[in-house]
Amino acid sequence: MNQLANILEKTWLVLSVLCLAIALYTIISPSLETNYIFFLLSIVSYLMFQVRKARRIKKSTP
């Protein structure tokens, strides 16, 4: 179960970075319209990463 929690934690972090990269690309690229949904998804993913990390640390300490 601890391995699954670690995988989920890392998945949220990767998703956050990926969404932020896509959001920055859509703003920089002149041919694509700006999509703020990627910024929102990046923030939500990062918050979920922090929640999972806090739960893992809380669960591992006696």
matplotlib code that plots the C-alpha trace (Angstrom):
import matplotlib.pyplot as plt

x = [0.0, 2.9, 4.2, 0.8, 0.8, 4.2, 3.2, 0.1, 2.1, 4.6, 1.8, 0.2, 3.5, 4.2, 0.7, 1.2, 4.4, 3.0, -0.1, 2.0, 4.3, 1.2, -0.2, 3.0, 3.2, -0.3, 0.5, 3.8, 2.7, 1.0, -1.1, -2.9, -5.5, -4.9, -6.3, -6.4, -7.8, -4.3, -3.2, -6.2, -5.4, -1.7, -2.7, -5.2, -2.6, 0.0, -2.4, -3.3, 0.5, 0.8, -2.2, -0.8, 2.6, 1.2, -0.9, 2.1, 4.3, 1.5, 0.9, 4.6, 5.4, 4.3]
y = [0.0, 2.4, 1.8, 2.8, 6.0, 6.8, 6.2, 8.4, 11.1, 11.2, 11.0, 14.1, 15.9, 14.9, 15.9, 19.3, 19.9, 18.7, 20.9, 23.9, 23.2, 23.0, 26.2, 28.1, 26.7, 27.9, 31.4, 31.7, 30.1, 32.8, 30.3, 28.7, 30.4, 30.8, 28.0, 28.9, 25.5, 24.1, 26.6, 25.5, 21.8, 22.5, 24.2, 21.4, 18.7, 20.4, 20.7, 17.0, 16.2, 18.2, 16.4, 13.0, 13.9, 15.1, 12.0, 9.7, 11.6, 11.6, 7.8, 6.9, 8.8, 7.0]
z = [0.0, 0.7, -2.8, -4.3, -2.3, -3.5, -7.1, -6.8, -5.2, -8.0, -10.6, -9.2, -9.4, -13.0, -14.0, -12.4, -14.2, -17.5, -17.2, -16.4, -19.4, -21.7, -20.2, -20.8, -24.3, -25.2, -23.9, -25.7, -29.0, -31.2, -33.2, -30.2, -28.1, -24.4, -22.2, -18.6, -17.7, -17.8, -15.2, -13.0, -13.5, -12.7, -9.4, -8.5, -9.3, -7.2, -4.3, -4.6, -4.5, -1.3, 0.3, -0.7, 0.6, 4.0, 4.4, 3.6, 6.1, 8.8, 8.3, 8.4, 11.7, 14.9]

ax = plt.figure().add_subplot(projection="3d")
ax.plot(x, y, z, "-o")
ax.set_aspect("equal")
plt.show()
